[in-house]
Amino acid sequence: MNAMDQGKIRCYKCHVPMDVVRMDYEARGVIVKDAEGLRCPQCGLEAFTSPQARALEKIIYSLAPPIRLTRKISSAAGKKPVVYLPAELLEAVGARIGDKMELCVAGPGRILMELASAEDVVVNASDFPSKKPALRTIAPA
């Protein structure tokens, strides 16, 4: 290890020092442009330090506050699985009864559901929090 690599965070896969880079980060339908993070020069693994992750979380939750609810998987006519969504959840994402939703498996035990016509909110990390980003309201189709 040379003197330049001392104190650098190492990739857990390759064990080489990670580079500080600028990248886009997406969570909960919000894209933070130009966020500072780490990237392994060997395998391309991207990561964030704890302070970087906390800063990103603050941005994400200020633009898309979490609503967490527990619902039971029921069955409807024909014994098909159904999850009933409360009105406040639909209102929070701008959805209405009859809107199309996209669903995908987002990992073990996780299902991601998005409005089929929804667009991501895009902000620049360098603009936050000194300027409040302009948000576009997208009317469901």
PyMOL commands that set and color helices and strands:
alter all, ss='L'
color gray80, all
select helices_A, chain A and resi 3-5+50-63+77-79+87-93+125-127
alter helices_A, ss='H'
color red, helices_A
select strands_A, chain A and resi 19-27+30-39+46-47+74-75+81-82+101-107+110-115+121-124
alter strands_A, ss='S'
color yellow, strands_A
deselect
rebuild
show_as cartoon
